[in-house]
Amino acid sequence: MLNIVLYQPEIPQNTGNISRTAAATRTMLHIVKPMGFSLDEKHVRRAGLDYWPLVQLRIYEDWADFCAQNPDARPYLFTTKGSHRYTDVHYRDGDYLMFGPETRGLPEDMLRADPERTLRLPMRPEARSLNLSNSVAVAVFEALRQLDFPDLKEENPLKPSL
């Protein structure tokens, strides 16, 4: 199972959308506090729709709490300053894909501590960055593609039989 880590998320709608992606892909969602909102807020619930019962969610008080509860985790750090493209990685089952807060991204000291694990989604420089929930979806589906979409339905009732 893949893991999405949201480090100090700020915008409830993004977290709601990401929870929906996590539910649909059987991906564990980890949230590291502080958050800029409550998970009970209507914006979070509305964005996640009726997918919330399918979300596998873990919440941590801070980064130290996350590290203590996941001692073997070495997350891939997604940032516009990444050393490698997100497609250059060979993802494995159990990997952690980590994303920072919408307004500032992951802390510089975290990025400097493990620059080889920093990943970026290529885009034109003047565009700054993609929306957080879009970035998470792109990364998750690339990792799942490499893993051959484990435990996900791929049937298409409209596709003609061969």
C-alpha positions as CSV (number, residue, x, y, z in Angstrom):
1,M,0.0,0.0,0.0
2,L,1.2,3.5,-0.8
3,N,1.2,6.3,1.7
4,I,0.4,9.9,1.2
5,V,1.8,12.3,3.8
6,L,0.4,15.8,4.2
7,Y,2.7,17.9,6.3
8,Q,0.8,20.7,8.0
9,P,-2.0,21.1,5.3
10,E,-3.7,24.5,5.2
11,I,-6.6,24.4,2.8
12,P,-9.5,22.1,3.7
13,Q,-10.8,21.6,0.2
14,N,-7.4,20.2,-0.9
15,T,-7.3,17.7,2.0
16,G,-10.9,16.7,1.1
17,N,-9.9,16.1,-2.5
18,I,-6.8,14.2,-1.5
19,S,-8.8,12.0,0.9
20,R,-11.0,11.1,-2.1
21,T,-7.9,10.1,-4.1
22,A,-6.6,8.1,-1.1
23,A,-10.0,6.3,-0.8
24,A,-10.3,5.5,-4.5
25,T,-6.7,4.2,-4.7
26,R,-6.5,2.3,-1.4
27,T,-3.7,4.6,-0.3
28,M,-3.1,5.4,3.4
29,L,-3.5,9.1,4.2
30,H,-1.2,10.5,6.9
31,I,-1.7,14.1,8.2
32,V,1.0,15.8,10.3
33,K,-0.3,18.6,12.5
34,P,-0.8,21.5,12.8
35,M,-3.5,21.8,10.2
36,G,-5.1,25.1,9.1
37,F,-8.6,23.7,9.7
38,S,-10.5,20.9,11.4
39,L,-11.4,17.6,9.6
40,D,-14.9,18.2,10.7
41,E,-15.3,21.4,8.6
42,K,-17.9,21.2,5.9
43,H,-15.4,22.2,3.2
44,V,-13.3,19.1,4.0
45,R,-16.3,16.8,4.2
46,R,-17.9,18.2,1.0
47,A,-14.7,17.8,-1.0
48,G,-14.3,14.2,0.2
49,L,-18.0,13.5,-0.5
50,D,-19.1,10.1,0.7
51,Y,-15.6,8.6,0.4
52,W,-14.6,9.3,4.0
53,P,-15.6,5.9,5.3
54,L,-13.2,4.4,2.7
55,V,-10.2,6.6,3.8
56,Q,-7.5,4.9,5.8
57,L,-6.4,7.9,7.9
58,R,-3.7,8.5,10.5
59,I,-3.1,11.8,12.2
60,Y,0.1,12.9,14.0
61,E,0.6,15.7,16.5
62,D,3.8,16.8,14.8
63,W,6.8,15.6,12.7
64,A,8.4,13.9,15.7
65,D,5.3,11.9,16.3
66,F,5.1,10.8,12.7
67,C,8.8,9.7,12.8
68,A,8.3,7.8,16.1
69,Q,5.3,5.9,14.7
70,N,6.8,5.2,11.3
71,P,10.5,4.7,12.1
72,D,11.4,3.0,8.8
73,A,9.6,5.6,6.6
74,R,11.9,7.5,4.2
75,P,9.4,9.6,2.3
76,Y,9.9,11.0,-1.1
77,L,9.6,14.8,-0.7
78,F,7.6,16.5,-3.4
79,T,8.8,20.1,-4.0
80,T,9.2,22.6,-6.8
81,K,12.9,22.5,-5.8
82,G,13.3,18.7,-6.3
83,S,16.5,17.1,-7.4
84,H,14.7,14.5,-9.6
85,R,11.6,14.2,-11.7
86,Y,8.8,12.2,-10.1
87,T,9.0,9.8,-13.0
88,D,12.7,9.0,-12.3
89,V,11.9,7.0,-9.2
90,H,11.2,3.3,-9.1
91,Y,8.4,3.3,-6.5
92,R,7.8,0.3,-4.3
93,D,4.8,-0.9,-2.3
94,G,4.9,0.9,1.1
95,D,6.5,4.1,-0.2
96,Y,5.6,7.4,1.4
97,L,4.9,10.4,-0.8
98,M,5.1,13.6,1.2
99,F,3.7,17.0,0.4
100,G,4.1,20.3,2.3
101,P,1.7,23.1,3.1
102,E,0.1,24.9,0.2
103,T,1.6,28.4,0.9
104,R,5.2,27.4,1.7
105,G,6.0,23.8,0.8
106,L,8.1,21.5,2.9
107,P,10.7,23.1,5.2
108,E,14.1,23.8,3.7
109,D,15.9,21.8,6.5
110,M,13.9,18.7,5.6
111,L,14.7,19.1,1.9
112,R,18.4,19.6,2.6
113,A,18.6,16.6,4.9
114,D,17.8,14.2,2.1
115,P,18.1,16.0,-1.3
116,E,18.3,12.7,-3.3
117,R,14.7,12.0,-2.2
118,T,13.3,15.4,-3.4
119,L,11.1,15.1,-6.4
120,R,9.5,17.6,-8.7
121,L,6.7,17.7,-11.3
122,P,8.1,19.5,-14.3
123,M,6.3,22.7,-15.2
124,R,7.0,26.1,-16.7
125,P,8.8,28.2,-14.1
126,E,6.5,31.2,-14.2
127,A,3.6,29.0,-13.2
128,R,5.0,28.5,-9.7
129,S,3.3,25.2,-8.8
130,L,0.3,23.0,-9.3
131,N,-2.6,22.8,-6.8
132,L,-1.7,20.4,-4.0
133,S,-4.5,17.9,-4.6
134,N,-3.5,17.8,-8.3
135,S,0.1,17.2,-7.5
136,V,-0.8,14.4,-5.1
137,A,-3.0,12.7,-7.7
138,V,-0.2,12.9,-10.4
139,A,2.3,11.4,-8.0
140,V,0.0,8.7,-6.7
141,F,-1.1,7.5,-10.1
142,E,2.5,7.4,-11.4
143,A,3.5,5.2,-8.4
144,L,0.4,3.0,-8.9
145,R,1.2,2.7,-12.6
146,Q,4.6,1.4,-11.8
147,L,3.1,-1.0,-9.3
148,D,0.6,-2.2,-12.0
149,F,-2.4,-0.7,-10.0
150,P,-2.6,-3.3,-7.3
151,D,-6.1,-4.2,-6.1
152,L,-7.8,-1.6,-8.3
153,K,-10.6,-2.3,-10.8
154,E,-9.7,-1.7,-14.4
155,E,-12.7,-3.2,-16.1
156,N,-14.3,-1.1,-18.8
157,P,-17.9,-2.1,-19.6
158,L,-17.9,0.0,-22.8
159,K,-14.7,-1.5,-24.2
160,P,-15.5,-4.1,-26.9
161,S,-14.2,-7.6,-26.3
162,L,-11.2,-8.8,-28.3
